[in-house]
Amino acid sequence: MRFPEQQIEQVRAAADIVDVVSAHVPLKRQGQNHVGLCPFHQEKSPSFSVNVQKQIFHCFGCGVGGNVFTFLMKVEGLEFPEAVRRLADRLGIPVNPVGGSDDAAPRRDERERVRRINGRALEGWRAALAEAPGTAPVRSYLERRGLDAVAVEQFELGWAADEWDAATSRLMRAGEVEQDLLLAGVSAPRQSGKGAYDRFRGRLMFPIRAVDGTLVGFGGRVIGEGAPKYLNSPETPLYRKSDVLYGLYQARQAVGVGMLPQVAVVEGYLDVIACHRHGFPWAVAPLGTALTERHARLLGRYAERLDLVFDGDAAGRAAARKAAALLAPLSLEVRVVVLPAGEDPDSLLGKRGARAFQERLDAGLPLMEFLFGECLDGSAGESVERLLVRVRPVLEVLARIPDAVRSSHYIGRLAGRLGVDEASLRQHMAVERRRPATESAARHPESGHSAPVPATRPLGADMPHGESLLLHLVVQGAVAAEWFVERVSPEMFSSLAARRVAGEIATCVRDGVSATRVVDRLHGEPLLQGAVTAWLSHDAPVVEGDPLDCARSCVAALVRRETREVGRLLLEDIRRAESAGDTERLTALLRQKDMLTRTPLAEAAGGA
């Protein structure tokens, strides 16, 4: 049984490896990673690490590693196709084997029924906005908010008529049953008696899509009088508001597959749409809740920089402070953008345009600078005791930064702002955290936390050091995979394992995906997969100096080895031609040998 690559990718993109692993292994968060006791060998100190951003796991004790499919295969004893189907069923994603059909019961489970109802509901609401009479108020609203036909189409906006059961009746006529309409949250139960009525009435409808494009729920903005102003779908088998960010799907569609260069986190549907319309197609928003830990993990998977865009009022600043504690541990550039009082992105873009909004983004403060200002501005002349109370939120955030260099930098900056000795501030932080010295801290004293120290052990494959180092640099992203593929072919490597990895890197480049996806392509080869996840588990460079210079040296060594091997084979052919008296062949072989000798190494290696 084999599934199409597109379906496998859909399942992988929708899954969160932390959620899957947590069902089997208690995990503790440490920065952007989660650690726990390895389920695949006996250990007393945690050496099992799950990398949220890269969606991989690796054990530094036994060397096992892989992606979400690999974990399910090992922990539940499954073959790869079974792991794909098992995870797809849990996520409610239908998958069909190549040349077959999915006859499993989960295809008609709750998630599938909710997905179908959501699609049908959206079709009706979109048609109502485009065709139905009585939509003058919503059309007038769209015009006032600058929502043209392009925005309506891109964000699939619709209109829920101000009628008691228009959508419920329409869907039941199409064959849906009341119980499923209630499950999907499209309908609500009557308070008295039997039956159901429309949850959304007299509202502009915003469909909510997960990052993989699945339609998971809706938000509705009342037009005219009514409360609440915004109403979201209740949580359903498909929809949990803490898991979804409005606009992230559209952002990935606009920018392309892979990491987004930046994401602007705004506060509402109309803010997201306004940003996209004015040339900022990377805006997203939480859905009726503050930014959550799961949101932070999601953003860490897809973004390299975050701009937290908040209203300039007290509530907006408070939201920024709360977001800081969630985002500080991630290896992301985070900036806080505070808008003028009374403005939000939608209003600012509408009044002053994209340039003014860009200026605000450019003026955003780095996350810790913002926190310093929030806690210390206006504190001149206060006592040390009072200052320490003021900076307690900053200290709590600093305690959650796993990177020792970043943490030390900010502690030094904070000590300077407070006018105290840095060592004394560190001592105060240690007392506040009530963290006694432990064996784990002693193992990792530079960071002050108990992250497992990678064991010095051979890779899970027999590779010469130079070959594994070159592949490590490429998989880690320190050297561009395209640069590598242009200069090296898999056949140039001496070990079969290295050839295998190099071949998969070339496939990734051909398919237009990141070289980190090599780990996804090594199912059934646990030693190699463990080696690659070990490489991916280290964010720090594997060499001192310029990684590209190191890669050039490794490539040159491969070229020298291949040149020697080609020369050896040529000499054997020359001897055979001489023995056979084949003058014509001998002349051609000598010409090849002369060209090989005169070819500069840098040219043979492909240059810089």
matplotlib code that plots the C-alpha trace (Angstrom):
import matplotlib.pyplot as plt

x = [0.0, 1.4, 0.0, 0.6, 3.3, 0.9, -1.3, 1.7, 2.8, -0.7, -0.7, 2.8, 2.1, -1.1, 0.5, 2.2, 5.0, 4.8, 1.1, 1.8, 4.9, 3.2, 0.6, 3.4, 6.1, 5.8, 7.6, 9.0, 9.5, 13.0, 13.1, 11.8, 12.5, 10.7, 12.6, 11.8, 12.9, 13.5, 10.8, 13.2, 15.9, 16.2, 17.5, 17.3, 18.2, 16.3, 18.2, 15.1, 14.5, 11.6, 12.4, 9.2, 10.3, 11.9, 9.3, 11.8, 12.8, 16.2, 17.6, 21.2, 21.5, 20.6, 20.8, 17.3, 15.6, 13.1, 9.9, 6.3, 5.8, 9.0, 7.9, 4.6, 6.3, 8.6, 6.3, 3.3, 5.1, 3.7, 5.0, 5.2, 1.9, 0.1, 1.7, 0.5, -3.0, -3.1, -2.1, -4.4, -7.3, -6.5, -6.4, -9.5, -7.6, -8.8, -6.0, -6.3, -3.7, -2.3, -4.5, -7.0, -9.6, -9.9, -12.7, -11.8, -14.6, -12.8, -13.7, -17.2, -16.1, -17.0, -14.2, -15.1, -18.8, -17.9, -15.5, -18.3, -20.8, -18.4, -17.8, -21.5, -22.3, -19.6, -20.9, -24.4, -23.1, -20.8, -23.7, -25.9, -23.4, -23.1, -26.7, -29.3, -31.6, -31.5, -27.7, -27.6, -26.5, -23.6, -22.5, -22.6, -20.4, -17.9, -17.6, -17.0, -14.3, -12.7, -13.3, -13.4, -14.2, -10.6, -10.6, -14.0, -12.8, -9.4, -10.8, -14.0, -16.3, -20.0, -23.3, -25.4, -29.0, -30.7, -33.2, -33.9, -33.0, -32.0, -28.7, -30.0, -33.0, -30.8, -28.3, -30.9, -32.6, -29.1, -29.2, -27.3, -28.8, -29.5, -27.0, -24.1, -25.1, -24.9, -21.6, -20.2, -21.4, -23.2, -26.5, -27.4, -30.0, -33.3, -33.6, -37.1, -38.4, -36.7, -35.0, -32.1, -31.6, -28.8, -25.9, -24.9, -27.6, -27.2, -23.4, -20.6, -18.9, -15.2, -14.1, -11.3, -8.7, -6.0, -2.5, -2.9, -6.1, -8.7, -11.9, -12.2, -14.7, -16.1, -16.2, -19.2, -19.3, -22.8, -24.0, -26.2, -27.4, -26.6, -24.3, -21.7, -20.1, -18.0, -19.1, -16.8, -17.6, -17.6, -14.8, -15.6, -13.8, -12.0, -11.6, -9.7, -9.1, -5.8, -4.5, -5.4, -4.2, -6.5, -4.6, -1.7, -3.0, -3.4, 0.0, 1.7, -0.3, 0.9, 4.5, 5.0, 5.9, 8.6, 9.5, 7.9, 10.4, 8.2, 4.8, 2.8, 0.5, -2.5, -5.8, -8.7, -10.1, -10.4, -6.8, -5.5, -7.4, -6.4, -2.7, -3.0, -4.7, -2.0, 0.9, 1.6, 0.5, 2.1, -0.4, -2.2, -4.5, -5.5, -9.2, -11.0, -8.2, -4.8, -1.7, -1.3, 1.6, 0.3, 0.1, 3.7, 4.8, 2.9, 4.6, 8.0, 7.4, 6.7, 8.3, 11.7, 10.6, 7.5, 6.1, 3.6, 1.2, -1.0, -3.2, -1.6, -4.0, -3.4, -5.0, -2.7, 0.4, -0.8, -1.3, 2.3, 3.7, 1.8, 3.0, 6.6, 6.7, 5.5, 7.8, 11.1, 12.2, 11.9, 14.8, 12.9, 13.5, 10.5, 9.6, 6.8, 4.9, 2.7, 0.2, -1.0, -3.8, -7.1, -5.7, -5.6, -3.9, -7.2, -7.8, -4.2, -3.9, -7.2, -6.3, -2.6, -1.7, 1.0, 3.9, 2.8, 2.2, 5.6, 7.2, 5.5, 6.9, 10.4, 10.2, 9.2, 11.2, 13.0, 11.0, 13.3, 13.8, 10.0, 9.8, 12.6, 10.8, 7.4, 8.9, 11.5, 10.3, 9.5, 11.3, 14.1, 14.7, 13.0, 14.5, 16.3, 13.6, 10.9, 12.9, 13.3, 9.5, 9.1, 11.5, 10.1, 8.2, 11.5, 13.3, 10.6, 11.1, 14.9, 14.6, 12.8, 15.5, 17.5, 20.3, 23.0, 24.5, 21.1, 20.2, 23.6, 23.4, 20.1, 21.0, 24.0, 21.8, 19.3, 22.0, 23.2, 19.6, 19.2, 22.7, 23.6, 26.4, 25.6, 26.8, 24.5, 21.6, 22.3, 22.4, 19.0, 17.5, 18.8, 17.2, 13.9, 13.7, 14.5, 16.5, 19.1, 22.2, 21.4, 23.3, 21.5, 22.5, 26.1, 26.0, 25.0, 26.1, 26.5, 22.7, 21.4, 18.9, 18.9, 18.9, 20.6, 24.2, 24.7, 26.7, 29.9, 29.1, 29.7, 27.0, 24.5, 26.2, 29.7, 30.8, 34.3, 34.5, 34.8, 31.8, 29.6, 30.7, 29.8, 26.4, 25.9, 26.5, 24.0, 21.2, 21.6, 21.2, 24.6, 25.4, 22.8, 21.6, 21.6, 25.3, 26.0, 24.1, 25.7, 29.2, 28.8, 27.1, 26.3, 28.7, 31.6, 31.2, 33.1, 30.5, 27.1, 25.4, 26.8, 25.7, 22.2, 21.9, 23.5, 21.0, 18.1, 19.4, 19.5, 15.9, 14.9, 16.4, 14.7, 11.4, 11.9, 11.8, 14.2, 17.1, 15.8, 13.2, 15.8, 14.7, 11.3, 12.7, 14.8, 12.0, 13.2, 16.8, 16.9, 20.7, 20.8, 17.7, 19.2, 22.4, 20.4, 18.2, 21.3, 22.6, 19.3, 19.1, 22.0, 21.3, 24.8, 27.3, 29.3, 32.5, 34.3, 34.7, 32.9, 30.8, 31.0, 34.9, 34.7, 32.3, 34.6, 37.5, 35.3, 34.2, 37.8, 38.8, 36.0, 37.2, 40.8, 39.8, 37.6, 40.5, 42.9, 40.4, 39.8, 43.5, 44.0, 41.4, 42.9, 46.4, 44.9, 43.2, 46.4, 48.4, 45.7, 45.8, 49.6, 49.5, 46.9, 48.8, 45.6, 47.3, 44.1, 42.7, 46.0, 46.2, 42.7, 43.4, 46.7, 44.8, 42.3, 45.1, 46.7, 43.4, 42.8, 46.3, 45.9, 42.4, 42.6, 41.2, 39.0, 37.5, 36.9, 35.3, 32.9, 34.5, 33.3]
y = [0.0, 3.4, 6.9, 9.8, 12.2, 15.0, 13.3, 12.4, 16.0, 17.2, 14.9, 15.8, 19.6, 19.3, 17.3, 18.7, 16.4, 17.7, 16.6, 13.2, 12.5, 13.9, 11.1, 8.7, 10.6, 13.2, 16.3, 19.4, 22.5, 23.9, 26.9, 25.8, 22.2, 19.7, 17.0, 13.8, 10.3, 8.3, 5.7, 3.5, 2.8, 2.9, 6.1, 8.1, 11.6, 12.9, 12.8, 12.7, 16.0, 17.1, 20.1, 22.1, 24.3, 21.5, 18.9, 16.2, 14.2, 12.9, 10.9, 11.9, 8.7, 5.9, 8.0, 7.2, 10.1, 11.0, 12.8, 12.3, 9.3, 7.7, 8.1, 6.5, 3.6, 2.9, 3.5, 1.8, -0.9, 0.3, 0.2, 3.6, 3.4, 2.3, 5.3, 7.7, 6.3, 6.2, 9.9, 10.9, 9.3, 11.2, 14.4, 13.7, 13.9, 11.4, 9.5, 7.0, 4.4, 4.6, 2.4, 1.8, 3.5, 4.2, 2.0, 2.6, 3.7, 6.9, 8.4, 8.9, 10.0, 13.2, 15.2, 14.3, 15.1, 18.5, 19.2, 18.5, 20.6, 23.5, 23.4, 23.3, 26.1, 28.3, 27.7, 28.9, 32.0, 33.0, 32.6, 34.7, 37.6, 37.5, 36.9, 37.1, 40.0, 42.0, 42.3, 46.1, 46.7, 44.2, 45.6, 49.1, 47.9, 46.2, 49.5, 51.5, 49.1, 49.1, 45.4, 45.1, 42.1, 40.9, 40.8, 39.1, 36.4, 35.9, 35.5, 33.8, 36.2, 35.3, 36.6, 34.8, 36.1, 37.6, 34.7, 32.2, 29.0, 29.7, 27.8, 25.0, 24.3, 24.6, 22.1, 19.6, 19.8, 18.8, 15.7, 16.7, 15.7, 18.0, 16.2, 16.8, 20.5, 20.9, 19.1, 21.4, 24.5, 25.8, 25.4, 25.8, 23.9, 25.7, 26.7, 25.3, 22.3, 20.3, 21.5, 23.8, 27.3, 29.2, 30.1, 32.9, 35.4, 38.8, 38.5, 39.0, 35.5, 34.9, 31.3, 30.1, 27.7, 25.8, 26.2, 23.2, 24.8, 22.7, 24.7, 24.3, 27.0, 30.5, 33.9, 36.3, 40.1, 41.4, 44.0, 46.5, 46.1, 43.0, 41.4, 40.1, 42.1, 39.0, 35.4, 32.4, 28.8, 26.8, 24.2, 21.2, 18.0, 20.2, 23.5, 24.6, 28.3, 27.9, 25.9, 28.2, 31.6, 33.5, 34.4, 32.0, 29.8, 32.8, 34.1, 30.8, 30.9, 34.4, 34.0, 30.4, 27.1, 27.2, 29.7, 33.1, 35.9, 37.6, 37.5, 40.5, 39.3, 41.6, 41.5, 40.7, 39.6, 43.0, 43.9, 40.8, 41.5, 45.2, 44.2, 41.7, 44.2, 46.9, 44.7, 43.0, 39.4, 37.9, 39.2, 36.7, 37.0, 34.8, 34.0, 35.4, 34.7, 35.9, 34.5, 31.0, 28.6, 26.5, 29.6, 30.4, 26.9, 27.2, 30.6, 29.1, 26.5, 28.9, 32.3, 33.7, 37.1, 38.2, 41.7, 41.9, 44.7, 46.0, 48.9, 51.7, 51.4, 49.7, 46.5, 46.3, 46.8, 44.2, 41.8, 42.5, 41.7, 38.4, 37.5, 38.1, 35.3, 32.8, 34.0, 34.8, 31.2, 30.8, 31.4, 34.1, 37.8, 39.4, 43.1, 44.9, 47.5, 49.9, 51.9, 55.4, 55.5, 54.8, 53.2, 49.6, 48.3, 48.5, 52.1, 53.2, 51.7, 53.1, 56.7, 56.9, 54.0, 51.3, 53.7, 54.9, 51.3, 50.2, 53.1, 51.8, 48.3, 49.7, 51.5, 48.4, 47.7, 44.4, 42.3, 42.7, 46.4, 46.8, 44.9, 47.0, 50.2, 48.9, 48.0, 50.7, 53.9, 56.5, 54.7, 57.3, 57.8, 54.7, 52.4, 49.2, 47.2, 48.9, 48.5, 44.7, 44.5, 46.4, 44.1, 40.8, 40.2, 40.8, 38.3, 35.7, 36.1, 35.9, 32.7, 31.1, 32.0, 28.8, 30.4, 31.3, 34.0, 35.8, 35.5, 36.8, 39.7, 40.8, 40.3, 42.6, 45.2, 45.0, 45.3, 48.4, 49.9, 49.1, 50.3, 47.1, 44.5, 41.8, 39.0, 40.3, 40.4, 36.8, 35.8, 37.5, 35.6, 32.3, 33.0, 34.1, 31.0, 28.8, 26.6, 24.6, 23.3, 20.0, 17.4, 18.5, 22.2, 21.1, 19.3, 22.4, 25.4, 27.9, 27.9, 27.4, 24.8, 21.0, 20.5, 17.2, 17.5, 15.7, 12.5, 12.2, 9.1, 7.9, 8.8, 6.1, 5.5, 4.7, 8.0, 9.5, 12.7, 15.1, 13.6, 13.7, 17.2, 18.4, 16.8, 18.1, 21.7, 21.3, 19.6, 22.1, 24.9, 26.5, 25.9, 26.2, 22.9, 24.3, 25.3, 21.7, 20.0, 22.1, 21.0, 17.5, 14.3, 11.4, 9.1, 11.3, 10.1, 7.0, 5.6, 4.2, 6.0, 9.4, 8.7, 7.9, 11.2, 13.2, 11.7, 12.7, 16.2, 16.4, 15.1, 17.8, 20.5, 19.1, 19.1, 22.6, 21.8, 22.4, 20.0, 19.4, 17.3, 14.6, 13.1, 12.5, 10.4, 8.0, 5.8, 2.2, 3.4, 4.2, 4.6, 7.2, 8.9, 9.1, 10.7, 13.3, 14.2, 14.5, 17.1, 18.9, 19.0, 21.4, 25.1, 26.2, 26.0, 22.8, 24.5, 27.7, 30.4, 30.5, 27.4, 28.0, 27.9, 24.6, 23.3, 24.3, 22.4, 19.3, 19.5, 20.0, 16.9, 14.9, 16.2, 15.2, 11.7, 11.3, 12.7, 10.2, 7.4, 8.5, 8.8, 5.3, 3.9, 5.8, 4.3, 0.8, 1.6, 3.0, -0.2, -2.3, -0.2, -0.4, -4.2, -4.6, -2.3, -0.1, 3.2, 5.1, 4.3, 4.9, 8.4, 9.3, 8.0, 10.0, 13.1, 12.5, 12.0, 15.3, 17.2, 15.7, 16.8, 20.3, 21.0, 23.4, 21.9, 25.0, 24.6, 20.9, 21.6, 24.1, 27.3, 29.4]
z = [0.0, -1.1, -0.8, -3.2, -2.1, -2.1, 0.5, 2.6, 2.6, 3.6, 6.6, 7.6, 7.3, 9.4, 12.2, 15.2, 16.4, 19.9, 20.2, 18.7, 20.9, 24.1, 23.8, 24.6, 26.3, 29.1, 27.7, 29.3, 27.3, 27.0, 24.6, 21.2, 22.1, 24.3, 26.2, 28.0, 28.8, 25.6, 25.0, 23.0, 25.6, 29.4, 30.9, 34.0, 32.7, 29.7, 26.4, 24.1, 22.3, 20.1, 17.9, 17.3, 14.4, 12.4, 13.4, 14.2, 17.3, 18.2, 21.2, 22.1, 24.1, 21.6, 18.4, 17.1, 15.3, 12.6, 11.9, 13.1, 10.9, 12.2, 15.7, 15.2, 13.3, 16.2, 19.2, 17.7, 15.6, 12.3, 8.7, 7.0, 5.1, 8.3, 10.1, 7.4, 7.5, 11.4, 11.6, 8.7, 10.5, 13.7, 11.8, 9.8, 6.5, 3.8, 2.1, -0.8, -1.7, -5.2, -7.3, -4.5, -2.4, 1.3, 2.6, 6.3, 8.6, 9.7, 6.3, 7.6, 11.1, 12.8, 11.3, 7.8, 8.3, 9.9, 7.0, 4.5, 6.3, 6.5, 2.8, 2.0, 4.5, 2.9, -0.6, 0.5, 2.3, -0.6, -3.0, -0.8, -0.7, -4.5, -5.5, -2.8, -2.3, 0.9, 1.0, 0.6, 4.2, 4.0, 0.6, 2.0, 4.9, 2.5, 0.6, 3.7, 4.8, 1.4, 0.9, -2.9, -5.1, -4.9, -1.1, -1.1, -3.4, -1.8, 1.7, 0.5, 2.4, 2.6, 4.0, 6.6, 6.1, 9.0, 9.2, 11.9, 10.1, 6.5, 6.5, 8.7, 6.4, 3.3, 4.6, 5.8, 2.4, 1.0, 3.1, 6.3, 9.6, 12.6, 14.9, 12.5, 12.0, 15.8, 15.8, 13.2, 15.1, 12.0, 13.9, 17.6, 19.6, 20.4, 24.1, 24.3, 22.4, 19.7, 16.6, 15.7, 14.3, 12.5, 14.8, 12.4, 11.4, 9.8, 9.8, 7.3, 7.3, 7.5, 6.8, 8.9, 7.3, 9.0, 7.7, 5.3, 3.8, 5.7, 6.3, 10.1, 11.1, 10.7, 12.2, 11.7, 12.1, 12.8, 10.4, 12.1, 15.6, 17.6, 20.0, 20.2, 17.4, 16.4, 16.8, 16.1, 15.6, 18.8, 19.2, 17.1, 16.0, 13.5, 15.2, 18.3, 18.4, 20.2, 17.3, 14.4, 13.2, 10.8, 7.6, 8.0, 5.1, 2.9, 3.9, 2.9, -0.4, -1.1, -0.1, -1.1, 0.5, 3.2, 5.9, 5.8, 6.0, 8.6, 10.1, 11.4, 14.3, 14.4, 16.3, 14.0, 10.7, 9.1, 10.2, 8.4, 5.3, 5.2, 5.6, 2.7, 0.5, 1.1, 0.3, 3.7, 2.8, 5.9, 8.5, 10.8, 13.8, 16.8, 16.8, 19.8, 22.2, 23.2, 21.6, 23.1, 23.5, 20.6, 18.4, 19.3, 18.3, 15.1, 14.3, 15.1, 12.4, 9.6, 10.4, 10.8, 12.2, 14.1, 14.3, 17.2, 16.1, 18.9, 19.5, 21.5, 24.4, 27.8, 26.6, 23.6, 25.7, 28.1, 25.3, 24.0, 27.5, 27.7, 24.2, 25.2, 27.7, 25.0, 22.2, 24.1, 24.1, 20.4, 18.0, 16.3, 15.8, 17.6, 17.4, 19.1, 17.0, 19.0, 16.9, 17.7, 20.3, 18.8, 15.6, 14.5, 11.3, 9.3, 10.3, 9.9, 6.5, 5.4, 6.5, 5.8, 3.5, 3.3, 3.7, 7.2, 8.3, 7.0, 9.0, 12.1, 11.4, 10.8, 14.1, 16.1, 19.2, 19.8, 22.2, 25.2, 24.5, 24.6, 27.9, 29.4, 28.5, 29.8, 33.1, 33.7, 31.9, 34.5, 37.3, 37.9, 41.6, 42.8, 45.3, 44.3, 46.0, 43.9, 40.7, 41.4, 41.7, 38.4, 36.5, 37.8, 34.4, 32.6, 34.8, 34.3, 30.5, 30.7, 32.7, 29.7, 27.1, 26.5, 24.5, 27.0, 24.8, 24.3, 28.0, 29.1, 26.8, 28.1, 31.7, 31.2, 29.6, 32.4, 35.1, 33.4, 33.3, 37.0, 37.9, 39.7, 39.4, 36.8, 39.1, 41.9, 39.4, 38.4, 42.1, 42.7, 39.7, 41.0, 44.4, 42.8, 40.8, 43.8, 41.6, 43.6, 41.9, 40.3, 38.3, 35.2, 35.7, 36.4, 33.0, 31.2, 33.4, 30.6, 29.9, 33.5, 32.3, 32.1, 28.3, 27.5, 26.4, 23.1, 23.6, 21.6, 19.6, 16.0, 13.5, 12.6, 9.3, 8.1, 6.6, 6.4, 8.4, 5.5, 3.7, 6.8, 7.6, 4.1, 4.2, 7.8, 6.6, 3.7, 5.8, 8.6, 6.1, 6.7, 3.0, 0.2, -1.1, -4.7, -4.3, -3.2, -6.0, -8.7, -7.6, -6.2, -7.5, -5.2, -7.0, -5.8, -2.2, -1.1, 1.4, 0.3, 3.2, 2.1, -1.5, -0.3, 1.7, -1.2, -3.6, -1.4, -1.1, -4.9, -5.0, -2.5, -4.7, -7.8, -6.0, -4.7, -1.0, 1.8, 2.3, 5.9, 4.3, 3.7, 7.0, 5.6, 2.7, 4.8, 6.2, 6.6, 7.2, 10.9, 11.1, 8.4, 9.7, 13.1, 11.7, 9.8, 12.8, 14.9, 12.4, 12.4, 16.2, 16.5, 15.6, 16.2, 13.3, 13.2, 12.2, 13.2, 10.6, 7.3, 6.6, 2.9, 3.1, 4.9, 2.3, -0.5, 1.2, 1.5, -2.1, -3.2, -1.2, -3.0, -6.4, -5.5, -4.6, -7.7, -9.8, -8.4, -9.0, -12.6, -13.1, -11.8, -14.1, -17.1, -16.4, -16.4, -19.7, -21.1, -20.2, -21.8, -25.0, -25.1, -24.7, -27.4, -29.8, -30.2, -31.3, -31.9, -28.5, -26.8, -28.3, -27.1, -23.6, -23.3, -24.4, -21.6, -19.1, -20.2, -19.9, -16.4, -15.3, -16.6, -15.2, -12.2, -9.0, -8.4, -11.9, -11.3, -8.0, -9.5, -8.2, -5.4]

ax = plt.figure().add_subplot(projection="3d")
ax.plot(x, y, z, "-o")
ax.set_aspect("equal")
plt.show()
